[in-house]
Amino acid sequence: MHWDEDLEFIYVLNGTIDVRTLDNAIRLQAGEAIFINKNVVHMVSRLGDCYYNSFIFPACFLEFYPGCPSKNLC
């Protein structure tokens, strides 16, 4: 298990993965995605042949316009 100091978005391209946090577990299949908040302890496990993309980005990427409330996250 690990955590990231940034946000993470995981998209499953093919196959199935399990995503576990300290509190929850979810199984995702091709075409499904999950958003993991920063500093959330988690683990991603592949089930058989599987491909997924994981995008890690700072919270300030969610700031869409000047004065946006998400600016306070960075």
Backbone torsions as a table, in degrees:
resi	resn	phi	psi	omega
1	MET	NA	151.9	-179.9
2	HIS	-153.4	176.1	173.3
3	TRP	-139.1	161.1	177.9
4	ASP	-121.0	147.2	177.1
5	GLU	-83.9	3.7	177.9
6	ASP	-126.4	176.7	177.9
7	LEU	-79.1	153.1	178.5
8	GLU	-134.0	135.9	176.3
9	PHE	-123.6	124.8	-178.7
10	ILE	-117.7	128.8	178.5
11	TYR	-121.9	126.1	-178.2
12	VAL	-88.5	120.2	179.8
13	LEU	-85.9	-39.6	-174.9
14	ASN	-155.7	139.1	177.0
15	GLY	86.9	-153.0	-173.4
16	THR	-139.2	141.9	173.7
17	ILE	-129.6	155.3	169.4
18	ASP	-107.9	133.4	175.3
19	VAL	-118.5	124.5	-178.6
20	ARG	-122.4	139.1	169.4
21	THR	-116.5	-176.5	177.6
22	LEU	-67.0	-22.7	-175.5
23	ASP	-111.0	-22.7	-171.1
24	ASN	-139.9	163.0	172.4
25	ALA	-140.0	139.3	179.5
26	ILE	-142.0	143.5	177.5
27	ARG	-108.0	127.5	-179.4
28	LEU	-117.1	142.7	178.5
29	GLN	-117.9	173.7	-179.0
30	ALA	-48.6	132.5	180.0
31	GLY	91.1	-6.4	179.6
32	GLU	-105.0	159.4	-177.2
33	ALA	-143.4	165.4	177.0
34	ILE	-144.1	145.6	175.7
35	PHE	-109.2	128.2	179.7
36	ILE	-117.7	122.4	-178.5
37	ASN	-68.5	159.6	179.4
38	LYS	-64.4	148.7	177.4
39	ASN	65.4	17.3	174.6
40	VAL	-93.3	121.4	179.2
41	VAL	-69.2	127.1	-176.2
42	HIS	-151.5	167.5	178.0
43	MET	-146.4	137.8	177.3
44	VAL	-114.7	127.8	179.5
45	SER	-123.4	132.4	175.2
46	ARG	-82.5	141.6	175.4
47	LEU	-111.7	99.8	-177.3
48	GLY	72.9	-153.7	177.7
49	ASP	-71.3	124.4	-174.7
50	CYS	-157.8	147.5	175.1
51	TYR	-133.8	134.1	176.3
52	TYR	-145.1	156.0	174.9
53	ASN	-108.8	138.0	177.3
54	SER	-120.0	122.7	-179.9
55	PHE	-111.7	123.9	179.0
56	ILE	-115.4	128.5	-176.1
57	PHE	-149.5	152.7	-179.7
58	PRO	-70.1	151.5	-178.1
59	ALA	-59.5	-28.5	-178.0
60	CYS	-66.7	-12.3	174.7
61	PHE	-66.0	-17.1	179.0
62	LEU	-85.1	0.5	178.3
63	GLU	-82.3	104.4	-172.6
64	PHE	-90.3	-22.1	-175.9
65	TYR	-154.2	157.9	178.1
66	PRO	-57.4	132.5	179.4
67	GLY	84.6	5.3	-179.9
68	CYS	-60.6	136.0	-179.1
69	PRO	-58.4	-25.8	-178.7
70	SER	-70.6	-10.3	178.2
71	LYS	-58.2	-29.7	-178.6
72	ASN	-72.2	-10.4	179.8
73	LEU	-76.5	-25.4	-174.9
74	CYS	-88.9	NA	NA
